[in-house]
């Protein structure tokens, strides 16, 4: 209908269509027996115009006026919101994205803004309320202080995107997006044992253009007099492109823009996949004729019905559920590269909200203690967020529920932060919540790119806590892989799943 409307409006201004014009649609399909994988659609609409009044100047004038009035109405009142449009289930698409968090909709946005109307992109999200979403339950930190080149560049590029988010994700007729960014440098503290790591990280970060400074214990005490520097041998403080933002606002902005560009959303859970056995497609890991091609996802909708979506490309960006989706595709139960399951699982993490009116407030950086504990300001009313991951020898919290263990704060976290900032001796916990990391048990680093066992399956998950801050740049990277067949802006080839299959871990030392 939009194609016909645009075509009619254009032709009207040329004086070629009258109010009595009739439109007939016919399908024009490809004559080749082979599927055209480079085409965004398998058939295209061809419009035939029957116009008995094209020579009547009165009809031509009336049509031009009607068309112009329609355009003025759309500009003033805006197009009808999506809720008014008839929902039609997308039984086929070009690209199916499983996971409607920030990562999924960032990928959808980048793909859609490049393809425009030429590709049909569908996002499937099983939790439209986002009550258990990794994206929404994040503390929203943004930092450039990592130990790997790829992570530093991803975060720096994402910071630049967020700085110009109103330009990138603005939607005509709607308020500009505001992610409530709070600039505040991270302060990583190292003991004597970790000094060389912090120094090496600093050298790499500055070589890539990051604005950070190294601080001796004396400089730390001078700059942050409220902090206890016992046990600290060195600190690294971010001067630019660091702080935190509102995760919900970033998710909403990506989703709104992607949908405005044409992305379709299905609320449901993928329960299984359909395959093409003995596919003629060549895959280096399989003998001729033994490659199995995944081509269809079966989705259980909110009303209990199950419908299928046939796709050309599949992107699994399901966060902590990515490992489970991989099992549905057959990863972990087959031969060759299919024998290895995706090593991504949920890990529960607690976030505690303290009230401490005597704490340093605006003067306090985002502190990362040598133990891994973190604490940052939340607003200006004496509220602070804090948390810590369990140690290697400690038991992980149960992921079957969203319960918070307040004894974890009393026994493990509070003594650490009260020692580092003595003002927190008087802190009182006001509330807390739990969320899930999409934890990569292989090397705590992300998988970004194609899965070697399939020509049309991509995995984007396993960030282990820093995915939301890198989502803008990762979305662009996936767009480059899909359209260009390679990473062009930032080389992320080391983050592919081949390292897992080859047992070559790529560790990130700055995991919070």
C-alpha positions in Angstrom: 0.0 0.0 0.0 2.8 2.4 0.8 4.4 1.7 -2.6 1.1 2.4 -4.3 0.6 5.6 -2.3 4.1 6.9 -3.1 3.7 6.0 -6.7 0.3 7.6 -7.0 1.5 10.8 -5.2 4.4 11.1 -7.6 2.4 10.5 -10.7 -0.4 12.8 -9.5 2.1 15.7 -9.5 3.0 14.9 -13.0 -0.7 15.1 -14.0 -0.9 11.4 -14.9 -3.6 10.1 -12.5 -7.2 11.2 -11.9 -9.4 10.4 -8.9 -11.0 7.6 -10.8 -7.8 5.7 -11.5 -7.8 2.0 -10.7 -4.8 0.0 -9.7 -4.2 -3.6 -10.5 -1.4 -5.6 -8.9 0.3 -8.6 -10.4 3.2 -10.7 -9.1 6.4 -10.8 -11.2 8.6 -13.6 -10.1 12.1 -14.6 -11.2 12.3 -17.0 -14.1 15.5 -18.5 -12.8 15.1 -21.8 -11.0 17.8 -20.8 -8.5 17.1 -18.7 -5.5 18.5 -15.2 -5.7 20.2 -14.8 -2.4 21.2 -11.2 -3.1 17.6 -10.1 -3.5 15.8 -8.7 -0.5 12.5 -10.1 -1.7 11.5 -13.1 -3.7 8.9 -11.2 -5.8 8.1 -7.6 -6.4 4.9 -5.7 -6.9 4.3 -4.3 -10.4 1.6 -1.6 -10.7 -0.6 -1.1 -13.8 -2.4 2.2 -14.0 -5.7 2.5 -15.8 -6.5 6.2 -16.3 -9.4 7.2 -18.5 -9.3 10.8 -17.3 -5.6 11.6 -17.7 -6.3 14.3 -20.2 -8.9 16.1 -18.0 -7.2 19.1 -16.4 -9.9 19.5 -13.7 -9.3 15.9 -12.5 -5.5 16.4 -12.7 -5.7 19.6 -10.6 -8.0 18.0 -8.0 -5.7 15.0 -7.6 -2.6 17.2 -7.1 -4.4 19.2 -4.4 -5.6 16.0 -2.7 -2.1 14.6 -2.7 -0.6 17.7 -1.3 -3.2 18.0 1.4 -2.4 14.4 2.4 1.3 15.1 2.7 0.6 18.2 4.8 -1.7 16.2 7.1 1.0 13.6 7.6 3.6 16.2 8.4 1.3 18.0 10.9 -0.4 15.1 12.6 2.2 12.4 11.9 1.6 9.0 10.5 -0.7 6.6 12.4 1.2 4.9 15.3 2.1 1.3 14.9 -0.6 0.3 17.3 -3.2 1.3 14.8 -1.7 -0.8 12.0 -3.0 -4.3 11.4 -0.6 -6.8 12.9 0.3 -9.5 10.3 2.5 -12.3 11.4 5.8 -12.3 9.4 6.0 -15.9 8.2 9.1 -15.1 6.2 11.9 -12.6 6.5 15.4 -11.9 5.3 17.0 -11.6 8.7 15.7 -13.0 11.9 17.1 -11.7 15.2 16.5 -13.7 18.3 16.7 -11.3 21.3 15.0 -8.0 21.6 17.3 -6.4 24.1 19.7 -3.5 23.4 22.0 -5.7 21.4 19.2 -7.2 19.2 17.7 -3.8 18.4 21.0 -2.1 17.9 21.7 -4.8 15.2 18.2 -4.3 13.7 18.7 -0.5 13.6 22.0 -0.7 11.8 20.8 -3.3 9.3 17.5 -1.4 8.7 19.0 2.0 8.3 21.3 0.7 5.6 18.8 -1.6 3.8 15.8 0.7 4.3 12.8 -1.0 2.7 14.9 -3.5 0.8 15.1 -6.1 3.6 12.5 -7.6 5.9 14.0 -7.8 9.4 12.2 -9.4 12.3 13.1 -9.4 16.0 11.7 -12.1 18.3 11.6 -11.2 22.1 10.2 -13.6 24.6 9.9 -11.1 27.5 8.2 -7.9 26.2 7.9 -6.6 29.7 11.8 -6.8 30.1 11.4 -7.8 33.7 14.3 -10.2 33.5 16.2 -8.4 30.7 19.9 -8.2 31.1 19.8 -4.8 29.3 17.3 -3.2 31.6 18.8 -4.5 34.9 22.3 -3.3 34.1 23.9 -0.4 36.0 24.6 1.2 32.6 28.3 1.8 32.9 30.4 3.1 30.0 34.2 2.9 30.1 37.1 2.6 27.8 39.4 0.9 30.3 39.8 -2.6 29.0 42.7 -4.9 28.4 41.8 -5.9 24.8 42.1 -3.7 21.8 38.7 -4.8 20.5 36.9 -3.9 23.7 38.6 -0.5 24.0 37.7 0.4 20.4 34.1 -0.8 20.7 33.5 1.2 23.9 35.1 4.4 22.4 33.0 4.1 19.2 29.9 3.5 21.3 30.7 6.6 23.4 30.8 8.6 20.2 27.5 7.2 19.1 25.9 8.0 22.5 27.2 11.5 22.3 25.3 12.0 19.1 22.3 9.8 19.9 19.7 12.4 19.1 21.0 12.5 15.6 21.3 8.7 15.2 18.1 7.6 16.9 15.8 10.6 16.6 12.4 9.8 15.1 10.4 12.4 13.2 7.4 13.6 15.2 8.7 12.2 18.5 10.8 13.7 21.4 14.5 13.2 20.9 16.0 10.3 22.8 17.7 11.1 26.1 19.7 8.4 27.8 20.5 10.5 30.9 24.2 10.2 30.5 26.3 11.1 33.7 29.9 11.7 32.9 32.1 10.2 35.6 35.5 8.6 35.2 36.1 5.0 36.3 38.9 4.6 38.8 40.5 1.2 38.6 42.7 0.4 41.6 45.5 -2.2 41.6 47.4 -3.8 44.4 51.2 -4.4 44.1 50.4 -7.7 42.4 48.3 -6.1 39.7 50.4 -3.0 39.0 52.0 -4.4 35.8 48.6 -5.3 34.4 47.2 -1.9 35.0 50.3 -0.3 33.5 50.0 -2.5 30.4 46.3 -1.7 30.0 47.1 2.0 30.3 49.7 1.8 27.6 47.3 0.1 25.2 44.4 2.4 26.0 46.4 5.6 25.4 47.9 4.2 22.2 44.3 3.8 20.9 43.4 7.4 21.9 41.7 6.8 25.2 42.0 9.6 27.7 43.1 8.1 31.0 45.7 8.9 33.6 47.9 6.8 36.0 47.9 7.9 39.6 50.3 6.9 42.3 49.0 6.4 45.9 50.1 9.9 46.7 48.3 11.4 43.7 45.2 9.3 44.5 45.2 10.7 48.1 45.6 14.2 46.8 42.8 14.0 44.2 40.4 11.8 46.3 41.2 12.6 49.9 38.1 10.8 51.1 39.5 7.5 49.9 41.7 5.0 51.9 44.7 4.0 49.7 45.9 1.2 51.9 46.8 -1.8 49.8 46.7 0.3 46.6 49.9 0.6 44.5 48.5 2.3 41.4 45.3 3.7 40.0 44.0 4.4 36.5 41.4 7.2 36.1 39.3 7.9 33.1 39.1 11.5 31.9 36.8 11.2 29.0 34.1 9.0 27.5 33.2 7.3 30.8 30.2 7.4 33.1 26.8 5.8 33.1 23.5 6.1 31.3 19.9 4.8 31.7 19.7 1.3 30.1 16.0 1.4 29.6 16.2 4.7 27.7 18.9 3.3 25.4 16.9 0.2 24.7 13.7 2.2 24.0 15.6 4.5 21.7 17.1 1.7 19.6 13.7 -0.2 19.5 11.7 2.9 18.5 14.1 3.8 15.7 14.4 0.3 14.4 10.6 -0.1 14.3 10.3 3.3 12.6 12.7 2.2 9.9 10.6 -0.9 9.3 11.8 -3.6 11.7 9.0 -6.0 12.8 8.7 -7.3 16.3 7.2 -10.7 17.4 6.6 -11.3 21.1 7.2 -15.0 21.6 9.7 -17.7 22.4 11.6 -19.7 19.8 10.9 -23.3 20.7 12.5 -25.2 17.8 14.0 -24.9 14.3 13.4 -26.7 11.0 16.3 -27.8 8.8 17.0 -28.7 5.2 18.9 -32.1 5.3 21.6 -32.9 2.8 21.8 -29.3 1.7 23.8 -28.7 -1.5 25.5 -25.7 0.2 29.2 -26.3 0.7 30.6 -26.2 4.2 34.3 -26.9 4.9 33.5 -28.8 8.1 31.2 -31.4 6.4 31.5 -33.9 3.6 29.5 -33.1 0.4 25.8 -33.6 1.0 26.1 -33.9 4.8 25.6 -30.2 5.6 22.3 -29.4 7.4 20.9 -26.0 6.6 18.7 -24.2 9.3 16.0 -22.3 7.6 12.9 -21.9 9.8 12.2 -20.9 13.4 9.1 -22.0 15.3 7.8 -19.4 17.7 5.4 -19.9 20.6 3.3 -16.8 20.8 1.7 -15.2 23.9 -1.6 -16.8 23.1 -0.1 -20.3 23.1 -0.1 -20.8 19.3 3.0 -21.8 17.4 3.9 -20.1 14.1 7.0 -20.4 11.9 9.3 -17.8 10.4 11.4 -18.7 7.4 14.6 -16.7 7.2 17.7 -16.3 5.1 20.0 -15.2 7.9 19.7 -15.8 11.7 21.3 -13.7 14.4 21.3 -15.1 17.9 21.5 -12.2 20.3 19.6 -13.7 23.2 21.9 -12.7 26.0 22.2 -15.2 28.8 19.7 -17.5 26.9 22.0 -17.8 23.9 23.3 -21.2 25.0 19.8 -22.6 25.1 19.0 -21.3 21.7 22.2 -22.9 20.4 21.0 -26.3 21.7 17.8 -25.9 19.7 19.9 -25.4 16.6 21.9 -28.6 17.4 25.0 -27.1 18.9 26.5 -29.5 21.4 24.9 -32.6 20.0 26.3 -33.0 16.5 29.6 -33.8 14.8 32.5 -31.5 14.1 31.9 -27.9 15.2 28.3 -28.8 16.2 29.8 -31.0 19.0 30.6 -27.9 21.0 27.7 -26.1 22.8 27.8 -22.3 23.0 29.4 -21.8 26.4 27.1 -18.9 27.4 25.0 -19.2 30.5 23.2 -16.9 33.0 25.2 -15.7 36.1 23.2 -13.8 38.7 24.6 -10.5 40.0 23.3 -8.3 42.8 23.1 -4.5 42.7 22.6 -2.8 46.1 21.4 0.7 46.5 22.8 2.4 49.6 22.0 5.7 51.3 24.9 7.6 52.8 24.5 11.4 53.1 28.1 11.8 54.4 29.7 10.1 51.4 31.7 12.3 48.9 28.9 12.7 46.3 29.9 14.4 43.1 33.6 14.2 44.0 33.6 10.4 43.9 34.6 8.6 40.7 33.2 5.2 39.7 35.5 3.1 41.9 36.7 -0.4 41.0 38.5 -1.9 44.0 41.3 -4.4 43.5 38.9 -7.0 44.9 36.5 -6.4 42.0 33.9 -4.5 44.1 32.5 -1.4 42.5 30.6 1.6 43.9 29.3 4.7 42.2 27.0 7.6 42.9 23.3 7.5 41.9 21.8 10.9 41.5 22.6 13.7 44.0 20.5 12.6 47.0 23.1 10.5 48.8 22.3 7.3 47.0 25.0 4.9 45.8 25.0 1.7 43.7 27.5 -1.1 44.5 28.1 -4.7 43.7 30.7 -7.5 43.4 31.0 -10.8 41.5 31.6 -14.0 43.5 35.2 -15.2 43.6 36.5 -18.1 41.7 36.1 -20.4 44.7 32.8 -19.1 45.8 29.4 -20.6 44.9 27.4 -18.8 42.2 23.9 -17.6 43.2 20.9 -19.6 42.0 19.6 -18.4 38.7 16.1 -19.9 39.0 14.7 -16.7 40.6 15.4 -13.0 41.0 15.8 -13.1 44.8 18.5 -11.0 46.4 20.8 -12.3 49.2 21.2 -9.3 51.5 23.7 -11.3 53.7 26.0 -11.2 50.6 26.1 -7.4 51.1 26.7 -7.5 54.8 29.3 -10.3 54.8 31.2 -9.7 51.6 30.6 -6.3 49.9 30.1 -3.8 52.7 33.4 -4.5 54.4 35.3 -3.9 51.2 33.7 -0.6 50.2 33.6 0.7 53.8 37.3 0.1 54.0 38.0 1.9 50.7 35.7 4.8 51.5 35.3 5.1 55.3 32.2 7.3 54.9 30.3 4.2 53.9 30.6 2.8 57.4 27.3 4.6 58.0 25.7 3.4 54.7 22.3 1.7 54.9 20.9 -0.5 52.2 17.6 0.9 50.9 16.8 -1.6 48.1 18.5 -4.0 45.7 17.8 -6.0 42.6 19.4 -8.9 40.7 20.1 -9.3 37.0 22.0 -11.7 34.8 25.3 -11.6 33.0 25.4 -13.4 29.6 28.5 -15.1 31.0 31.0 -16.8 28.6 32.4 -19.6 30.6 35.2 -20.1 28.0 37.1 -16.8 28.4 34.5 -14.2 29.7 34.7 -12.4 26.3 32.1 -11.9 23.6 31.4 -14.0 20.5 30.7 -11.7 17.6 30.1 -13.1 14.1 29.2 -16.2 12.1 29.1 -19.7 13.6 31.5 -21.9 11.7 29.0 -24.8 11.4 26.4 -22.8 9.5 26.6 -20.4 6.6 23.7 -18.3 7.8 23.8 -18.4 11.7 25.6 -15.6 13.6 26.2 -15.4 17.4 26.4 -12.1 19.3 26.6 -12.8 23.0 28.8 -13.6 26.0 29.9 -10.1 26.9 29.9 -11.0 30.6 28.7 -7.7 31.8 29.9 -5.1 29.3 27.6 -5.7 26.4 25.1 -2.9 26.8 27.8 -0.2 26.7 29.3 -1.7 23.5 25.9 -2.4 21.8 26.0 0.6 19.3 29.4 -0.4 17.9 28.6 -4.1 17.9 25.4 -3.5 16.0 27.4 -1.6 13.3 29.9 -4.5 13.2 27.2 -7.0 12.5 25.8 -4.8 9.8 29.2 -4.9 8.1 29.4 -8.7 8.4 25.9 -9.2 6.9 26.3 -6.7 4.0 30.1 -6.6 3.4 31.2 -10.0 4.5 33.9 -8.5 6.8 34.5 -6.2 9.6 35.4 -2.8 8.2 35.3 -0.2 10.9 36.7 -2.2 13.8 38.4 -5.6 13.2 36.6 -8.0 15.5 37.8 -11.2 13.8 39.5 -12.4 17.0 36.1 -12.4 18.8 34.7 -15.0 16.4 33.7 -18.5 17.6 36.7 -20.1 15.9 38.8 -19.3 19.0 36.4 -21.5 21.1 36.5 -24.4 18.6 40.3 -24.1 18.4 40.6 -23.8 22.2 42.4 -20.4 22.0 40.8 -18.3 24.8 41.1 -14.5 24.5 40.9 -13.2 28.1 39.7 -9.8 29.1 41.3 -8.9 32.5 39.0 -5.9 33.3 35.8 -7.7 34.0 33.7 -6.0 36.6 
